[in-house]
Amino acid sequence: MNILIAYNKSWYKEMVERLEKANRHLTIYTIDDEEQLTEDYLVQIRPTYIFFPHWSSIIPKNIYENYHCIVFHMTDLPFGRGGSPLQNLIARGIYETKISAIQCVEELDAGPVYVKENLSLHGNAEEIFMRSASKVERMITYIIKNNPVPIEQTGEVVQFKRRDRADGNLAQLTNLRSIFDSIRMLDAEGYPRAYLEVGNFVLEFDRASLKEGEVHADVHIRLRKDEEV
């Protein structure tokens, strides 16, 4: 069996290596750039499944209509369709969730579900994503061994809005728990850090811990860019 795993975060590299060691009968291909996801390439490798554990680009219609494309989304779908699921969950005070493995369809995050796994949202974002990678690994193994038929989503649909840089401004928060959560949920590779603006400076925070009556965190201070002043 040939499978393709498309990801653009470093923590999935080790996941792929573990899958290769545990499944010698598999030929696993990987891509990390949307330009590599072409019909010509897929015709060459003929994957039984294409897995998207962390993929930031729209999957073309001609791809998901002709191949078994499976997307992993960090909510208990249909709750939490849409962007920035980890950050939106924590911002709502939700610290336990599920990862949903779903069939890719035209409507975002609306496809039928192959399998779900529980996931803790404690720790910083990078720790959570690394934890999720082990869950995704188990889900991929289950799917390739059992070839399950996906089941349509049921329940109330709740949409999430993709968060932007301004949502990481700590000045808008009113309590220490929300400050701690805002720092840790952005503390991962490729994410803009939580921040405060002080005069001509931007203070960016990571490595947060919540203590009795205070938050401890590392701070990085830089000059604001001209367009930010």
Residue frames relative to the residue before (quaternion, step in Angstrom):
aa qw qx qy qz dx dy dz
M 1.0000 0.0000 0.0000 0.0000 0.00 0.00 0.00
N 0.2121 -0.7502 0.6140 0.1231 3.55 -1.07 0.84
I 0.0125 0.7760 -0.6305 -0.0091 3.57 -1.00 0.80
L 0.2500 -0.7389 0.6069 0.1526 3.52 -1.27 0.50
I 0.1022 -0.7730 0.6239 0.0524 3.57 -0.95 0.91
A 0.1239 -0.7991 0.5881 0.0165 3.55 -0.66 1.20
Y 0.1898 0.7777 -0.5755 0.1671 3.57 -0.61 1.11
N 0.1611 -0.7962 0.5741 0.1026 3.57 -1.20 0.47
K 0.6104 0.4704 -0.3916 0.5029 3.56 1.09 0.78
S 0.5788 -0.6659 0.3562 0.3075 3.56 -0.91 0.98
W 0.6262 0.5828 -0.3602 0.3721 3.60 1.04 -0.65
Y 0.6253 0.5333 -0.3603 0.4413 3.62 1.19 -0.14
K 0.4799 0.6621 -0.4471 0.3625 3.60 1.21 -0.14
E 0.6774 0.4742 -0.2950 0.4788 3.59 0.90 -0.89
M 0.5915 0.5660 -0.3615 0.4462 3.57 1.09 -0.65
V 0.6555 0.5070 -0.3081 0.4672 3.56 0.92 -0.91
E 0.6455 0.5238 -0.3217 0.4532 3.59 0.96 -0.84
R 0.6498 0.5014 -0.3196 0.4735 3.60 1.01 -0.77
L 0.6398 0.5244 -0.3248 0.4584 3.58 0.98 -0.82
E 0.6457 0.5255 -0.3205 0.4519 3.59 0.97 -0.82
K 0.6711 0.4979 -0.2986 0.4609 3.58 0.96 -0.86
A 0.7299 0.4466 -0.2346 0.4612 3.57 0.99 -0.85
N 0.7732 0.2715 -0.1304 0.5580 3.59 1.21 -0.43
R 0.0959 -0.8517 0.5144 0.0272 3.55 0.47 1.24
H 0.6254 0.5535 -0.3394 0.4328 3.58 1.18 -0.47
L 0.6222 0.5465 -0.3291 0.4538 3.58 1.30 -0.28
T 0.1820 -0.6906 0.6762 0.1811 3.49 -1.33 0.47
I 0.1055 -0.8258 0.5540 0.0039 3.54 -0.45 1.27
Y 0.1276 -0.7642 0.6307 0.0450 3.53 -0.82 1.09
T 0.1206 -0.7930 0.5929 0.0715 3.58 -1.13 0.58
I 0.0415 -0.7523 0.6550 0.0575 3.52 -1.30 0.53
D 0.1459 -0.8006 0.5759 0.0784 3.57 -1.15 0.56
D 0.6958 0.3852 -0.2544 0.5503 3.57 1.26 0.36
E 0.5265 -0.6687 0.4246 0.3089 3.58 -0.86 0.95
E 0.6188 0.5613 -0.3526 0.4215 3.60 1.10 -0.57
Q 0.6153 0.5469 -0.3449 0.4510 3.58 1.24 -0.33
L 0.6277 0.5438 -0.3283 0.4499 3.57 1.23 -0.45
T 0.2452 0.7796 -0.5258 0.2360 3.55 0.23 1.33
E 0.6260 -0.5376 0.4137 0.3847 3.54 -1.25 0.47
D 0.6342 0.5443 -0.3361 0.4342 3.60 0.95 -0.83
Y 0.6670 0.4959 -0.3055 0.4646 3.58 0.94 -0.88
L 0.6743 0.4996 -0.3031 0.4514 3.58 0.91 -0.87
V 0.6008 0.5478 -0.3546 0.4618 3.59 1.08 -0.63
Q 0.6476 0.5293 -0.3098 0.4523 3.57 1.07 -0.76
I 0.7926 0.3411 -0.1765 0.4737 3.61 0.77 -1.00
R 0.1982 -0.8367 0.4912 0.1388 3.61 1.26 -0.37
P 0.0696 0.8391 -0.5365 0.0573 3.61 0.58 1.06
T 0.4563 -0.6492 0.5337 0.2925 3.56 -1.11 0.70
Y 0.7802 0.0500 -0.0066 0.6234 3.55 1.09 -0.85
I 0.1480 -0.7159 0.6673 0.1427 3.50 -1.34 0.48
F 0.1371 -0.8059 0.5748 0.0381 3.57 -0.63 1.18
F 0.1324 -0.7834 0.6059 0.0394 3.54 -1.00 0.95
P 0.0845 -0.8460 0.5243 0.0470 3.65 0.22 1.20
H 0.7783 -0.0657 0.0458 0.6228 3.61 1.13 -0.56
W 0.1977 0.7944 -0.5244 0.2344 3.53 -0.03 1.36
S 0.2757 -0.8266 0.4771 0.1146 3.57 -0.58 1.17
S 0.6771 0.5033 -0.2830 0.4562 3.59 1.23 -0.22
I 0.5748 -0.5688 0.4616 0.3647 3.54 -1.26 0.46
I 0.3488 -0.7234 0.5565 0.2129 3.57 -0.92 0.92
P 0.4577 -0.7169 0.4442 0.2816 3.62 -0.62 1.08
K 0.6060 -0.6006 0.3970 0.3383 3.54 -1.09 0.80
N 0.6638 0.5107 -0.3186 0.4439 3.58 0.95 -0.83
I 0.6193 0.5181 -0.3461 0.4777 3.60 1.24 -0.34
Y 0.7596 0.3945 -0.2511 0.4520 3.61 0.61 -1.06
E 0.6329 0.5227 -0.3528 0.4491 3.61 1.17 -0.33
N 0.7582 0.3805 -0.1946 0.4925 3.60 1.18 -0.44
Y 0.7546 0.2647 -0.1708 0.5756 3.59 1.28 -0.14
H 0.5228 -0.6011 0.4983 0.3420 3.55 -1.26 0.47
C 0.0057 0.8161 -0.5738 0.0683 3.56 -0.04 1.33
I 0.0664 -0.8148 0.5755 -0.0217 3.58 -0.65 1.15
V 0.1677 -0.7900 0.5890 0.0302 3.53 -0.73 1.21
F 0.2401 -0.7559 0.5928 0.1394 3.57 -1.12 0.74
H 0.0428 -0.8145 0.5769 -0.0432 3.55 -0.68 1.18
M 0.4065 -0.7749 0.4474 0.1846 3.55 -0.77 1.13
T 0.6154 0.4643 -0.4244 0.4750 3.58 0.71 1.11
D 0.5273 -0.5893 0.5052 0.3456 3.53 -1.36 0.24
L 0.1855 -0.8375 0.5058 0.0915 3.56 0.34 1.27
P 0.5232 -0.0975 -0.8432 -0.0754 1.54 -2.22 1.25
F 0.4375 0.6524 -0.4949 0.3717 3.62 1.19 0.25
G 0.8470 0.2161 -0.1550 0.4602 3.56 -0.93 0.94
R 0.2435 0.7378 -0.5835 0.2365 3.58 0.93 0.80
G 0.6667 0.5144 -0.3616 0.4001 3.57 -1.09 0.65
G 0.7592 -0.4595 0.2783 0.3674 3.52 -1.40 -0.08
S 0.8507 0.2088 -0.1531 0.4574 3.52 -1.43 0.32
P 0.0574 0.8522 -0.5196 0.0210 3.63 0.80 0.89
L 0.6447 0.5254 -0.3424 0.4373 3.61 0.87 -0.84
Q 0.7068 0.4626 -0.2685 0.4630 3.58 0.79 -1.02
N 0.6557 0.5109 -0.3174 0.4563 3.59 0.96 -0.79
L 0.6323 0.5257 -0.3338 0.4608 3.59 1.01 -0.73
I 0.7004 0.4632 -0.2821 0.4640 3.58 0.76 -1.03
A 0.6252 0.5405 -0.3398 0.4488 3.60 1.01 -0.75
R 0.6860 0.4509 -0.2711 0.5026 3.59 1.20 -0.51
G 0.5295 -0.6479 0.4008 0.3731 3.58 1.27 0.06
I 0.4712 0.6466 -0.4490 0.3978 3.57 1.20 0.56
Y 0.0781 -0.8458 0.5275 -0.0162 3.58 -0.52 1.18
E 0.7096 0.2787 -0.2458 0.5987 3.59 1.30 0.15
T 0.0439 0.8056 -0.5868 0.0684 3.57 -0.86 0.96
K 0.3761 -0.6629 0.5672 0.3121 3.53 -1.28 -0.46
I 0.3126 -0.6598 0.6301 0.2643 3.51 -1.32 0.32
S 0.1776 -0.7847 0.5889 0.0772 3.56 -0.84 1.02
A 0.1967 -0.7441 0.6278 0.1166 3.56 -0.89 0.98
I 0.0253 0.8416 -0.5316 0.0927 3.56 -0.39 1.24
Q 0.5366 -0.5821 0.5042 0.3450 3.51 -1.30 0.45
C 0.4214 -0.6959 0.5201 0.2600 3.57 -0.95 0.86
V 0.0335 0.7693 -0.6351 0.0610 3.54 -0.90 1.07
E 0.7317 -0.4418 0.2805 0.4367 3.56 -1.29 0.15
E 0.7062 0.4185 -0.2647 0.5060 3.60 0.92 -0.84
L 0.5256 -0.6864 0.4079 0.2937 3.55 -0.74 1.10
D 0.8717 0.0043 -0.0441 0.4881 3.56 -0.91 1.07
A 0.5330 0.6608 -0.3800 0.3672 3.59 1.18 0.43
G 0.4831 0.7109 -0.4193 0.2925 3.59 1.22 -0.09
P 0.6369 -0.5234 0.3994 0.4011 3.56 -1.26 0.34
V 0.4652 -0.7221 0.4705 0.2020 3.54 -1.19 0.78
Y 0.3288 -0.7316 0.5700 0.1782 3.55 -0.97 0.96
V 0.7675 -0.1881 0.1917 0.5821 3.57 0.85 -1.01
K 0.1805 -0.7581 0.6135 0.1276 3.56 -1.28 0.45
E 0.1242 -0.7690 0.6232 0.0696 3.56 -1.24 0.59
N 0.4898 -0.6450 0.5005 0.3059 3.58 -1.08 0.74
L 0.0199 -0.7972 0.6033 -0.0112 3.57 -1.13 0.70
S 0.3239 -0.7284 0.5751 0.1838 3.56 -0.93 0.97
L 0.2463 -0.7740 0.5683 0.1314 3.56 -1.04 0.82
H 0.3971 0.6836 -0.5049 0.3465 3.58 1.08 0.68
G 0.6679 0.4409 -0.3679 0.4735 3.57 -1.13 0.71
N 0.6109 -0.5402 0.3967 0.4215 3.56 -1.24 -0.01
A 0.7339 -0.4612 0.2668 0.4213 3.56 -1.27 0.36
E 0.6535 0.5125 -0.3338 0.4459 3.59 0.93 -0.82
E 0.6348 0.5167 -0.3272 0.4723 3.59 1.00 -0.78
I 0.6492 0.5154 -0.3153 0.4620 3.57 0.98 -0.82
F 0.6712 0.4894 -0.3073 0.4643 3.58 0.91 -0.86
M 0.6346 0.5103 -0.3332 0.4752 3.60 1.04 -0.70
R 0.6277 0.5172 -0.3229 0.4840 3.56 1.07 -0.75
S 0.6610 0.5114 -0.3096 0.4536 3.57 0.97 -0.85
A 0.5940 0.5801 -0.3672 0.4194 3.59 1.10 -0.66
S 0.6536 0.4961 -0.3236 0.4712 3.60 1.00 -0.74
K 0.6238 0.5223 -0.3339 0.4761 3.58 1.13 -0.65
V 0.6465 0.5126 -0.3139 0.4698 3.57 0.96 -0.88
E 0.6053 0.5603 -0.3446 0.4481 3.57 1.03 -0.78
R 0.6745 0.4837 -0.2921 0.4751 3.57 0.91 -0.93
M 0.6556 0.5154 -0.3141 0.4538 3.59 1.00 -0.79
I 0.6281 0.5201 -0.3334 0.4731 3.58 1.01 -0.78
T 0.6436 0.5242 -0.3186 0.4577 3.57 0.94 -0.90
Y 0.6484 0.5181 -0.3148 0.4605 3.57 0.96 -0.88
I 0.6821 0.5038 -0.2976 0.4386 3.58 0.86 -0.95
I 0.7055 0.4598 -0.2907 0.4542 3.60 0.80 -0.91
K 0.6794 0.4802 -0.2995 0.4670 3.61 1.13 -0.55
N 0.8000 0.3342 -0.1376 0.4790 3.57 1.01 -0.81
N 0.2135 -0.8154 0.5128 0.1630 3.59 1.24 -0.32
P 0.0867 0.8452 -0.5242 0.0587 3.62 0.80 0.98
V 0.4317 -0.6479 0.5582 0.2869 3.52 -1.30 0.48
P 0.3984 -0.7368 0.4823 0.2566 3.64 -0.62 1.01
I 0.2969 -0.7593 0.5633 0.1341 3.54 -1.15 0.78
E 0.5487 -0.6374 0.4299 0.3284 3.58 -0.92 0.91
Q 0.5318 -0.6257 0.4705 0.3229 3.57 -1.09 0.73
T 0.0840 -0.7768 0.6221 0.0507 3.56 -1.15 0.69
G 0.6357 0.5254 -0.4012 0.3986 3.56 -1.17 0.57
E 0.6951 -0.4715 0.3477 0.4167 3.53 -1.36 0.04
V 0.3556 -0.7193 0.5598 0.2067 3.56 -0.97 0.91
V 0.0264 -0.7683 0.6395 -0.0103 3.56 -0.88 1.04
Q 0.2401 -0.7970 0.5453 0.0992 3.56 -0.67 1.15
F 0.2215 -0.7361 0.6250 0.1357 3.53 -1.14 0.78
K 0.3204 -0.7182 0.5850 0.1984 3.54 -1.18 0.67
R 0.5017 -0.6491 0.4757 0.3173 3.57 -0.92 0.87
R 0.3674 -0.7392 0.5268 0.2026 3.55 -0.83 1.00
D 0.2218 -0.7678 0.5844 0.1408 3.58 -1.20 0.53
R 0.7836 -0.3556 0.2347 0.4522 3.55 -1.34 0.03
A 0.6598 0.5386 -0.3182 0.4164 3.61 0.89 -0.90
D 0.6004 0.5792 -0.3642 0.4140 3.60 1.12 -0.51
G 0.6493 0.5221 -0.3118 0.4568 3.58 1.26 -0.30
N 0.4570 0.6814 -0.4499 0.3527 3.59 1.28 0.15
L 0.3438 -0.7834 0.4851 0.1810 3.58 -0.46 1.22
A 0.5321 0.6618 -0.4047 0.3393 3.60 1.17 -0.42
Q 0.6659 0.5218 -0.3024 0.4392 3.58 1.14 -0.51
L 0.6061 0.5881 -0.3420 0.4121 3.60 1.28 -0.15
T 0.3281 -0.7956 0.4946 0.1219 3.56 -1.16 0.64
N 0.7932 0.1993 -0.1414 0.5578 3.64 1.19 -0.06
L 0.6585 -0.5590 0.3476 0.3648 3.54 -1.24 0.55
R 0.6174 0.5535 -0.3590 0.4284 3.60 0.99 -0.72
S 0.6826 0.4742 -0.2975 0.4698 3.59 0.91 -0.85
I 0.6042 0.5311 -0.3591 0.4731 3.61 1.10 -0.59
F 0.6477 0.5155 -0.3076 0.4692 3.58 0.91 -0.94
D 0.6809 0.4889 -0.2889 0.4625 3.58 0.85 -0.96
S 0.6591 0.5188 -0.3167 0.4429 3.59 0.96 -0.84
I 0.6439 0.5076 -0.3258 0.4707 3.58 1.04 -0.71
R 0.7325 0.4548 -0.2624 0.4333 3.57 0.72 -1.07
M 0.6726 0.5160 -0.3231 0.4206 3.62 0.98 -0.68
L 0.7020 0.3975 -0.2681 0.5266 3.60 1.29 -0.13
D 0.5326 0.6560 -0.3805 0.3758 3.57 1.33 0.01
A 0.5059 0.6024 -0.4555 0.4168 3.56 0.33 1.32
E 0.6868 -0.4816 0.3672 0.4018 3.52 -1.30 0.44
G 0.8458 0.2172 -0.1621 0.4596 3.55 -0.94 0.95
Y 0.6501 0.4976 -0.3244 0.4738 3.60 1.24 0.01
P 0.4671 -0.6581 0.5000 0.3141 3.62 -1.00 0.76
R 0.4542 -0.7197 0.4534 0.2647 3.59 -0.78 0.99
A 0.5753 -0.5221 0.4868 0.3995 3.53 -1.31 0.34
Y 0.0567 -0.8421 0.5340 -0.0505 3.57 -0.95 0.84
L 0.1709 -0.7054 0.6671 0.1680 3.47 -1.50 0.12
E 0.2724 -0.7335 0.5968 0.1780 3.57 -1.15 0.64
V 0.0019 0.7861 -0.6155 0.0562 3.55 -0.80 1.10
G 0.8093 -0.1267 0.0473 0.5716 3.58 -0.25 1.24
N 0.7990 -0.2352 0.2062 0.5136 3.54 -0.78 -1.09
F 0.6341 0.5376 -0.3197 0.4546 3.57 1.26 0.23
V 0.2140 -0.7181 0.6437 0.1557 3.51 -1.34 0.51
L 0.1744 -0.7678 0.6117 0.0767 3.56 -0.85 1.06
E 0.0845 -0.8073 0.5840 0.0046 3.58 -0.61 1.17
F 0.2254 -0.8266 0.5138 0.0437 3.54 -0.90 1.02
D 0.1042 0.7578 -0.6433 0.0340 3.55 -1.21 0.63
R 0.7722 0.3600 -0.2600 0.4545 3.59 -1.38 -0.06
A 0.1972 0.8238 -0.5039 0.1692 3.56 0.88 0.95
S 0.0074 -0.7474 0.6632 0.0382 3.53 -1.29 0.55
L 0.3472 -0.7390 0.5490 0.1789 3.54 -1.09 0.82
K 0.0945 -0.8032 0.5881 -0.0012 3.55 -0.60 1.22
E 0.6904 -0.4346 0.3558 0.4559 3.56 -1.31 -0.07
G 0.8661 -0.0060 -0.0304 0.4989 3.57 -0.41 1.24
E 0.7932 0.1954 -0.1412 0.5592 3.62 1.20 0.25
V 0.3190 -0.7031 0.5983 0.2142 3.53 -1.35 0.33
H 0.1910 -0.7509 0.6213 0.1164 3.57 -0.95 0.91
A 0.1474 0.7836 -0.5924 0.1152 3.58 -0.97 0.83
D 0.4777 -0.6026 0.5397 0.3426 3.54 -1.29 0.38
V 0.1579 -0.7928 0.5840 0.0747 3.55 -1.04 0.78
H 0.1416 -0.7579 0.6337 0.0628 3.56 -1.05 0.85
I 0.1548 -0.8131 0.5596 0.0419 3.58 -0.66 1.12
R 0.0734 0.7867 -0.6094 0.0661 3.56 -0.89 0.95
L 0.5648 -0.5602 0.4714 0.3807 3.52 -1.29 0.31
R 0.5030 -0.6273 0.4935 0.3316 3.54 -1.08 0.69
K 0.5017 -0.6127 0.5101 0.3359 3.55 -1.15 0.62
D 0.6802 -0.5153 0.3301 0.4035 3.55 -1.19 0.62
E 0.6991 0.4706 -0.2943 0.4507 3.59 0.89 -0.83
E 0.6444 0.5223 -0.3253 0.4541 3.60 1.23 -0.26
V 0.6089 0.5815 -0.3441 0.4155 3.60 1.20 -0.55
